[in-house]
Amino acid sequence: MTEIVMEAHRRKIPIDHPDRSITREKLEYPTENVFLTYLSAISKIEHHKGNAGRPSAYGVRTVDSFADKAVYSSVRAYADQGLWGRYVDANNWYESFIKQAETTKDHKIQKIVDGSGTVLAYESVDLSNYTHQLKLTISGSTIKSTRDDASSPQISATDTTFTSGGFGGFSATSEKNDIFGFLDIRLLPPSSKLPFAKVILEMEMIENNGIFTPSFKQELVEISKLKGLPPFMYKEAKKYEILRKKGFTDEEIMILFDYIPQHQVDLASITWGAFEHSKEYPIAIITVVGDNPYKQGAIQKQIAHAKAKGLRVLKPPKDYREAIEQYRRLKADFPHWVVGKDNWAYQTLGHEIFDLFQVADTYHGNIVEGYKPNAYKKVPDWEMRKTLAMWKERLKRVSTLVEERDKHMKKLEEVEKKGW
């Protein structure tokens, strides 16, 4: 309360002005290392009951908007369940989720814009029909997802569509809410690790059932023809075989069981993330961070696939200097990119220091340079100040690229001075 009164005094607000009132909405509360259970108890949680994008989904998210945050589910996400970040409304958000009905791409990052989806990243993996822990981290213009308590994110993407919003989790259907355990979800500080790029590809983005995704080469092989796969995959393939022998079509299997048991793997599948994709541009830049889990060589297959289409294949930069030069060359061909050189360095090199730089660039670009001047209007004032203080403290600990560190520190200070 004292902080609110002091802020009102600093801004020379008249004593009878409404902004001097101490309302429930202005009171600070924990937003890191806190369970949604607690936030629900203080009326800081809202419910989502389905709309475009995820018409059958049910979920919860924070009432207040946040910019940089991580959200973690220790209870584990089931098929078609996941986490929301920067949830703007029932038609717009970022999400990471498990989609076990897919073939060798079960762990995804996606954005929903006006009810229409774009896959921003996926991990080349087939997951068992059990539950999996998830952590979604958003900082600056980077979205990262980690499953099963890995030490660093398996997938990430760069995107500037949403700057702030609610954080929470969702289930594909209300019947599975008890499995996901919404109120066990925690809000955490954002983490900064990333995998480094193995190769950079240009790739066509195509629409399939309302979802935009890269037009990768596929190499679907029946599970029964392969050896050394996880046991659950052979069991799923056997289920499918039995059902088909009984005369069921794929459509009938889907109606009866809500999913089609996996019977194929994609030996050309890779782990990747998109860099600032826009639907207005049919070509996207893809950073590849992982090969196929069952048979190495999928990256080379996708390289050949891109070259056959006349698309570029680039080697990742070796250091910060190379990243800057590579970014400048690419930016000439992708003028819609809002993000800068530090986003590119972070997405390709993966070093945590570049997360700090790209976060400062994001705030400075939106607020001081005016790209999105209203980007953080819905974020509580005390939350913004706390978040900026966190990034400044992390920057203080940087001992390399000191000149760049100081430049980005000044950017955050300019943001604080200008306000939001």
GULUM-729079 format. One line per field, with one value per residue (C-alpha): residue number from 1; residue in one letter; x negated, y negated, z negated. Coordinates in Angstrom, 1 decimal. Example, Ala and Ser with C-alpha at 12.3 -4.5 7.8 and 13.67 -1.06 7.14 Angstrom:
# GULUM-729079
nr: [1,2]
rest: [a,s]
xx: [-12.3,-13.7]
yy: [4.5,1.1]
zz: [-7.8,-7.1]
# end
This chain:
# GULUM-729079
nr: [1,2,3,4,5,6,7,8,9,10,11,12,13,14,15,16,17,18,19,20,21,22,23,24,25,26,27,28,29,30,31,32,33,34,35,36,37,38,39,40,41,42,43,44,45,46,47,48,49,50,51,52,53,54,55,56,57,58,59,60,61,62,63,64,65,66,67,68,69,70,71,72,73,74,75,76,77,78,79,80,81,82,83,84,85,86,87,88,89,90,91,92,93,94,95,96,97,98,99,100,101,102,103,104,105,106,107,108,109,110,111,112,113,114,115,116,117,118,119,120,121,122,123,124,125,126,127,128,129,130,131,132,133,134,135,136,137,138,139,140,141,142,143,144,145,146,147,148,149,150,151,152,153,154,155,156,157,158,159,160,161,162,163,164,165,166,167,168,169,170,171,172,173,174,175,176,177,178,179,180,181,182,183,184,185,186,187,188,189,190,191,192,193,194,195,196,197,198,199,200,201,202,203,204,205,206,207,208,209,210,211,212,213,214,215,216,217,218,219,220,221,222,223,224,225,226,227,228,229,230,231,232,233,234,235,236,237,238,239,240,241,242,243,244,245,246,247,248,249,250,251,252,253,254,255,256,257,258,259,260,261,262,263,264,265,266,267,268,269,270,271,272,273,274,275,276,277,278,279,280,281,282,283,284,285,286,287,288,289,290,291,292,293,294,295,296,297,298,299,300,301,302,303,304,305,306,307,308,309,310,311,312,313,314,315,316,317,318,319,320,321,322,323,324,325,326,327,328,329,330,331,332,333,334,335,336,337,338,339,340,341,342,343,344,345,346,347,348,349,350,351,352,353,354,355,356,357,358,359,360,361,362,363,364,365,366,367,368,369,370,371,372,373,374,375,376,377,378,379,380,381,382,383,384,385,386,387,388,389,390,391,392,393,394,395,396,397,398,399,400,401,402,403,404,405,406,407,408,409,410,411,412,413,414,415,416,417,418,419,420]
rest: [m,t,e,i,v,m,e,a,h,r,r,k,i,p,i,d,h,p,d,r,s,i,t,r,e,k,l,e,y,p,t,e,n,v,f,l,t,y,l,s,a,i,s,k,i,e,h,h,k,g,n,a,g,r,p,s,a,y,g,v,r,t,v,d,s,f,a,d,k,a,v,y,s,s,v,r,a,y,a,d,q,g,l,w,g,r,y,v,d,a,n,n,w,y,e,s,f,i,k,q,a,e,t,t,k,d,h,k,i,q,k,i,v,d,g,s,g,t,v,l,a,y,e,s,v,d,l,s,n,y,t,h,q,l,k,l,t,i,s,g,s,t,i,k,s,t,r,d,d,a,s,s,p,q,i,s,a,t,d,t,t,f,t,s,g,g,f,g,g,f,s,a,t,s,e,k,n,d,i,f,g,f,l,d,i,r,l,l,p,p,s,s,k,l,p,f,a,k,v,i,l,e,m,e,m,i,e,n,n,g,i,f,t,p,s,f,k,q,e,l,v,e,i,s,k,l,k,g,l,p,p,f,m,y,k,e,a,k,k,y,e,i,l,r,k,k,g,f,t,d,e,e,i,m,i,l,f,d,y,i,p,q,h,q,v,d,l,a,s,i,t,w,g,a,f,e,h,s,k,e,y,p,i,a,i,i,t,v,v,g,d,n,p,y,k,q,g,a,i,q,k,q,i,a,h,a,k,a,k,g,l,r,v,l,k,p,p,k,d,y,r,e,a,i,e,q,y,r,r,l,k,a,d,f,p,h,w,v,v,g,k,d,n,w,a,y,q,t,l,g,h,e,i,f,d,l,f,q,v,a,d,t,y,h,g,n,i,v,e,g,y,k,p,n,a,y,k,k,v,p,d,w,e,m,r,k,t,l,a,m,w,k,e,r,l,k,r,v,s,t,l,v,e,e,r,d,k,h,m,k,k,l,e,e,v,e,k,k,g,w]
xx: [0.0,-2.8,-4.3,-1.0,-0.8,-4.4,-3.9,-0.8,-2.8,-5.7,-3.3,-1.8,1.7,4.3,5.4,9.0,8.0,9.1,5.5,4.8,7.3,5.9,7.9,7.7,6.4,3.4,2.2,-1.0,-0.9,-3.3,-3.8,-6.8,-7.3,-3.6,-0.9,2.2,4.1,3.0,3.9,7.3,7.8,7.2,9.4,6.5,7.5,10.1,11.5,11.5,14.3,13.4,13.5,11.8,8.3,9.2,13.0,13.2,10.5,11.1,8.4,7.4,5.1,4.1,6.4,3.5,1.2,-2.5,-5.3,-8.3,-7.4,-7.6,-4.7,-5.3,-3.1,-4.5,-1.3,-2.1,-0.3,1.7,2.5,3.6,3.0,0.6,-0.4,0.6,-1.6,-0.6,3.0,4.7,8.2,10.2,8.7,5.1,2.2,-1.0,-1.0,-3.2,-1.5,-1.7,0.0,-0.5,1.7,-1.0,-3.8,-7.3,-6.4,-4.5,-5.9,-5.0,-5.0,-2.1,-0.5,3.2,4.0,7.7,8.5,6.0,2.9,-0.7,-3.2,-6.3,-8.4,-8.2,-10.5,-11.1,-9.8,-7.1,-5.7,-3.9,-0.2,-1.1,-1.5,-4.5,-5.8,-5.9,-7.4,-6.7,-9.1,-8.6,-11.1,-11.3,-10.6,-11.5,-9.2,-10.7,-9.3,-10.8,-9.3,-9.9,-12.1,-15.0,-17.8,-17.1,-14.3,-14.1,-12.4,-12.2,-11.0,-11.2,-8.0,-6.7,-2.9,-2.1,-3.9,-2.0,1.0,2.2,0.3,2.0,2.9,5.5,7.0,8.4,11.6,13.2,13.2,9.4,9.1,8.5,5.5,3.9,4.5,4.7,4.2,0.9,-0.6,-3.2,-4.4,-8.2,-10.9,-11.9,-14.9,-17.4,-19.0,-18.5,-19.8,-22.2,-21.4,-22.9,-21.8,-19.5,-17.0,-14.6,-11.3,-7.9,-5.0,-1.8,1.7,3.2,6.5,6.2,2.7,-0.4,-3.5,-6.7,-6.5,-9.2,-9.9,-8.3,-9.4,-6.7,-7.6,-5.4,-6.5,-6.3,-9.1,-11.6,-13.6,-14.8,-11.9,-10.4,-8.0,-4.9,-5.2,-4.9,-1.9,-0.2,-0.9,0.5,3.7,4.1,3.4,6.1,8.7,8.1,8.3,11.7,12.8,12.6,11.7,9.5,12.6,14.4,11.3,11.1,14.8,14.6,11.3,10.6,7.3,5.7,3.1,-0.3,-1.5,-4.1,-7.2,-8.6,-12.3,-12.7,-11.4,-13.7,-13.6,-13.3,-12.0,-10.8,-12.3,-9.7,-7.4,-4.6,-1.7,-2.2,-5.5,-5.3,-9.0,-10.2,-13.6,-14.0,-16.7,-17.3,-18.5,-18.0,-18.2,-15.8,-15.7,-15.5,-17.8,-20.4,-20.5,-17.1,-18.8,-20.6,-17.3,-15.8,-18.8,-18.4,-14.7,-15.3,-17.9,-15.7,-13.1,-15.7,-15.7,-18.7,-20.7,-23.0,-25.6,-25.0,-27.2,-30.3,-30.2,-28.5,-30.2,-29.2,-25.7,-25.4,-26.7,-24.4,-21.4,-22.1,-22.2,-19.0,-17.2,-17.5,-15.3,-12.9,-12.0,-9.1,-11.4,-11.0,-13.5,-17.1,-20.6,-20.5,-17.4,-19.2,-22.3,-20.2,-18.2,-21.3,-24.0,-21.8,-24.0,-22.1,-23.7,-21.9,-18.6,-19.3,-20.2,-17.2,-14.9,-16.3,-15.9,-12.3,-11.3,-13.2,-11.8,-8.2,-8.3,-11.1,-11.2,-7.4,-6.9,-4.1,-3.7,-0.7,-2.4,-2.5,0.5,2.3,-0.7,-0.4,-2.9,-4.6,-5.0,-6.7,-9.1,-9.9,-10.5,-12.8,-14.7,-15.2,-16.6,-18.9,-20.2,-20.9,-22.7,-24.9,-26.3,-27.5,-31.3,-31.8,-30.8,-30.9,-30.3,-27.2,-26.1,-26.3,-24.4,-21.5,-21.6,-21.0,-18.1,-16.4,-17.0,-15.5,-12.4,-12.1,-12.5,-9.9,-7.3,-4.6]
yy: [0.0,-2.4,-1.9,-2.9,-6.1,-7.0,-6.4,-8.7,-11.3,-11.1,-11.6,-14.6,-13.1,-15.2,-13.7,-13.2,-11.6,-7.9,-6.8,-7.6,-5.0,-1.7,0.9,4.7,4.6,2.5,4.7,6.7,10.5,13.4,14.2,16.4,19.8,19.8,22.4,21.5,22.9,19.8,17.5,19.1,18.5,14.7,14.5,14.2,17.1,17.2,20.2,20.9,23.0,23.5,21.3,21.1,22.5,25.1,25.4,28.4,27.2,26.4,24.6,21.9,18.9,15.9,12.9,10.5,10.2,10.9,10.5,12.8,15.9,19.6,21.9,25.5,28.6,31.1,33.2,33.9,33.2,35.9,36.2,32.8,31.1,28.3,24.9,21.4,18.3,14.7,15.7,12.6,13.8,17.0,16.7,15.6,17.1,19.2,22.8,25.8,29.2,32.9,34.3,38.1,38.7,37.1,39.2,38.4,34.8,35.2,32.2,28.8,25.0,23.3,19.9,19.3,16.0,15.2,18.9,20.0,22.0,21.9,24.5,22.7,25.7,29.4,32.0,35.2,37.7,40.2,40.2,42.9,42.7,41.6,38.2,35.9,33.0,29.7,26.3,23.3,20.3,17.0,14.2,11.3,12.6,16.3,19.1,22.3,25.7,28.4,31.8,34.4,32.2,32.0,29.7,27.3,26.8,29.3,26.8,23.0,20.4,16.6,14.7,11.2,11.7,11.5,9.3,10.1,12.1,14.7,18.0,21.3,24.7,26.5,29.9,31.1,32.2,31.5,35.2,35.2,32.2,34.5,36.0,32.7,31.1,27.4,26.0,27.8,25.6,23.2,19.8,19.5,17.1,17.4,19.7,18.9,22.1,23.0,25.8,24.5,24.8,27.6,26.2,23.3,24.0,22.0,23.9,23.4,23.0,24.7,24.9,28.2,28.4,24.8,25.2,23.7,25.8,26.3,28.5,31.0,34.2,37.2,40.8,42.9,46.4,49.1,49.7,53.5,53.2,51.5,52.9,51.3,48.9,48.2,51.1,48.9,48.2,51.9,52.2,49.2,50.6,54.0,52.3,50.6,53.9,55.7,53.0,52.9,56.7,56.4,54.2,50.8,47.8,45.0,42.8,45.4,45.9,42.1,42.0,44.9,44.1,40.4,41.2,43.6,45.9,45.1,47.5,45.5,43.4,40.6,41.3,37.9,36.0,33.5,31.1,27.5,23.9,21.1,17.6,14.8,16.5,14.4,15.9,13.1,14.7,18.3,19.0,19.3,19.5,22.7,23.5,27.2,28.5,32.2,35.3,38.2,40.3,43.6,43.2,40.5,38.7,37.0,33.6,34.4,35.6,32.2,30.3,32.2,31.5,27.8,27.6,29.5,26.7,24.0,23.0,21.9,24.0,22.2,23.1,21.8,18.9,19.9,16.8,13.5,11.7,14.2,14.2,10.5,10.7,13.6,11.8,8.7,10.7,12.5,9.4,7.9,10.8,10.8,7.2,8.1,9.2,7.0,8.8,8.0,9.5,10.6,12.7,14.4,15.0,16.5,18.8,20.1,20.1,20.7,18.9,17.5,14.1,13.5,14.1,11.1,9.0,9.9,9.3,5.7,5.3,6.4,4.0,1.1,1.7,1.9,-1.0,-3.4,-2.9,-2.6,0.7,1.7,-1.2,0.4,3.8,3.8,1.7,4.7,5.8,4.5,1.7,3.4,6.6,4.6,3.0,6.3,8.0,5.2,5.3,9.1,8.6,5.8,8.0,10.8,8.4,7.2,10.7,10.8,10.7,11.1,8.9,6.1,3.3,5.0,5.7,2.0,1.0,3.3,2.2,-1.3,-0.1,1.3,-2.0,-4.0,-1.7,-2.4,-6.1,-6.3,-4.1,-2.0]
zz: [0.0,-0.9,2.6,4.2,2.1,2.8,6.6,6.5,4.7,7.2,10.1,8.3,8.4,6.5,3.2,4.5,7.8,8.3,8.9,5.2,4.1,2.8,4.6,4.6,8.2,7.3,4.5,5.1,4.7,5.4,9.1,9.0,7.3,6.6,7.3,9.2,6.2,4.2,7.0,7.2,3.5,4.0,7.1,9.6,11.8,14.7,16.6,20.3,21.6,25.3,28.4,31.7,31.7,29.1,29.2,26.8,24.4,20.8,18.8,16.4,16.6,14.5,14.5,14.7,17.7,17.4,19.9,19.0,17.0,16.9,16.1,15.0,14.5,12.1,12.2,15.9,19.1,20.9,24.6,26.0,22.7,22.2,20.9,22.0,22.1,22.9,23.2,24.6,25.0,26.1,29.6,29.1,27.1,27.1,26.0,25.5,25.4,26.0,29.1,28.9,32.0,34.2,35.8,34.4,33.4,30.2,28.3,29.8,29.4,31.2,31.5,31.9,33.7,34.2,33.7,36.4,35.4,36.5,35.3,34.2,33.1,32.5,31.0,33.1,30.6,30.0,26.5,24.6,23.9,20.3,18.8,19.3,17.3,19.1,18.6,20.9,20.6,22.4,22.3,24.6,28.1,27.3,26.4,25.0,23.9,21.8,21.1,18.4,16.3,18.8,17.8,20.7,23.3,26.1,28.4,28.9,31.3,31.9,32.3,31.6,32.0,28.3,25.7,22.5,21.3,18.8,18.0,17.1,18.5,20.6,21.2,24.5,22.8,19.4,18.6,18.3,16.0,13.0,14.8,15.5,12.1,13.2,9.7,9.3,12.0,10.8,12.0,12.0,13.1,16.8,17.6,20.2,21.6,25.3,27.6,30.3,34.0,36.1,39.4,40.7,43.4,45.5,45.6,47.2,44.7,45.7,44.2,43.2,41.5,40.5,39.0,40.6,40.5,42.5,45.6,44.4,46.2,44.6,44.6,42.9,42.0,40.3,36.7,37.3,39.8,37.4,34.5,31.3,30.8,27.3,26.3,26.0,29.8,30.7,28.4,30.1,33.5,32.4,31.3,34.7,36.5,34.5,35.0,38.7,39.0,37.2,40.1,38.4,40.6,39.3,39.1,36.9,34.7,34.1,33.2,30.8,29.1,29.7,31.3,33.8,32.2,33.6,36.3,38.1,37.4,39.5,40.1,41.7,38.7,37.0,34.0,35.1,34.3,36.4,36.4,36.6,39.1,40.6,42.6,45.2,46.1,47.6,46.7,43.1,41.5,39.5,37.0,36.6,33.2,33.3,35.6,35.8,32.6,34.4,37.4,37.8,41.1,41.1,41.1,44.3,45.8,45.0,46.3,49.6,49.6,49.2,51.9,54.3,53.9,54.5,50.8,48.8,46.4,44.0,41.5,38.0,36.8,34.8,32.5,31.8,34.6,37.2,35.9,36.4,40.0,40.8,39.3,41.4,44.6,43.8,42.7,46.2,47.5,44.5,44.0,41.8,39.0,36.0,33.8,34.0,34.1,30.4,31.0,33.9,31.7,29.0,31.3,33.1,30.5,27.4,24.9,21.9,22.2,25.5,23.8,21.6,24.6,26.6,23.7,23.3,27.1,26.9,24.1,25.7,29.1,28.0,25.5,26.4,30.2,30.3,32.1,29.7,27.3,25.5,25.2,21.4,20.5,18.9,16.9,13.2,12.6,9.7,11.8,14.6,12.2,10.6,14.0,15.2,11.9,12.4,15.9,14.7,11.9,14.3,16.6,13.8,13.4,17.0,17.3,21.1,24.0,21.4,23.9,25.2,21.6,20.7,23.9,23.0,19.3,20.6,22.7,19.7,17.8,20.7,20.5,16.7,17.3,20.1,18.4,20.0]
# end
